[in-house]
Amino acid sequence: MESHVLFIGDAAGMITPLCGNGMSIALHGSKIAFECIVPYLKGKIDRHEMEQYYADRWHQQFSKRIRTGRFIQRFFGDKFLANFLIRSLKPFPKLIDWLIRQTHGQPF
């Protein structure tokens, strides 16, 4: 958030390709924004509370996914590291599934 603007989707943060469907992230972000804006418009919370609530919820929903995706993506910038990672993970399909869950989040 910057200058009291709630950023949603790609505007809210660099989404790596390993973090799943960017449109899904944008939809999740808009749902969070909606849930923060409605109480503000109804006068139940002030602007500062709305902004803080949005920032907290956004970070809770996306920061781990983005951090994990960026970490994994570093391997794919180098052919040797990418091949090493793929070969290392191939015998462990459950670990691969776990990594995907870490970067793709929960459906809503």
C-alpha positions in Angstrom: 0.0 0.0 0.0 1.3 3.4 -0.9 -0.3 6.9 -0.5 -3.5 5.3 1.0 -4.0 3.2 -2.2 -4.9 -0.5 -1.7 -2.9 -2.3 -4.4 -4.5 -5.5 -5.8 -3.1 -8.2 -8.2 0.2 -7.5 -9.9 0.3 -3.9 -8.5 0.5 -5.4 -5.0 3.7 -7.3 -5.6 5.8 -9.1 -8.1 4.1 -12.5 -8.7 6.6 -15.1 -9.9 5.4 -17.6 -12.5 5.9 -20.3 -9.9 3.2 -18.9 -7.6 0.3 -20.1 -9.7 -2.4 -18.3 -11.6 -2.0 -14.6 -11.5 -5.7 -14.0 -12.1 -6.5 -16.1 -9.1 -4.1 -14.0 -7.0 -5.8 -10.9 -8.3 -9.3 -12.3 -7.4 -8.1 -13.3 -3.9 -6.7 -9.8 -3.4 -9.9 -8.1 -4.6 -11.9 -10.3 -2.1 -9.6 -9.2 0.7 -10.0 -5.6 -0.4 -13.8 -5.9 -0.5 -13.8 -7.4 3.0 -11.8 -4.4 4.3 -13.5 -1.6 2.4 -17.1 -2.5 3.3 -16.7 -2.0 7.0 -15.0 1.3 6.3 -17.8 2.5 4.0 -20.3 1.5 6.7 -18.5 3.6 9.3 -17.5 0.6 11.4 -13.7 1.2 11.1 -11.6 4.3 10.1 -9.4 4.6 7.1 -6.2 3.7 9.0 -7.8 0.5 10.4 -9.0 -0.4 6.9 -5.6 0.0 5.4 -3.9 -1.9 8.2 -6.4 -4.7 8.0 -5.9 -5.0 4.2 -2.1 -5.0 4.6 -2.2 -7.6 7.3 -4.6 -9.9 5.4 -2.7 -9.5 2.2 0.6 -10.4 3.8 -1.0 -13.4 5.6 -2.4 -14.6 2.3 0.4 -14.0 -0.1 3.8 -13.2 1.5 4.8 -16.8 2.1 3.8 -17.9 -1.4 5.7 -15.0 -3.1 8.8 -15.5 -0.9 8.8 -19.3 -1.7 8.2 -18.7 -5.4 11.0 -16.2 -5.6 13.4 -18.6 -3.8 12.6 -21.5 -6.1 12.7 -19.3 -9.2 16.4 -18.4 -8.5 17.3 -22.0 -9.4 15.7 -21.5 -12.9 18.0 -18.6 -13.7 20.9 -21.1 -14.1 20.7 -24.2 -16.3 22.9 -26.3 -14.0 20.9 -25.3 -10.9 17.6 -25.9 -12.6 18.6 -29.4 -13.8 20.0 -30.1 -10.3 16.8 -29.1 -8.7 14.6 -31.1 -11.1 16.8 -34.2 -10.7 16.9 -33.9 -6.9 13.1 -33.5 -6.6 12.0 -36.1 -9.1 12.3 -39.1 -6.7 10.2 -37.2 -4.1 6.7 -36.5 -5.6 5.3 -35.7 -2.2 7.9 -33.0 -1.7 7.0 -31.6 -5.2 3.3 -31.6 -4.2 4.3 -29.8 -0.9 6.3 -27.1 -2.8 3.4 -26.5 -5.2 1.0 -26.1 -2.2 3.5 -23.6 -0.7 3.4 -21.4 -3.9 -0.2 -21.8 -5.0 -2.2 -21.3 -1.8 -5.7 -22.4 -1.1 -8.6 -22.2 -3.5 -11.6 -20.0 -2.4 
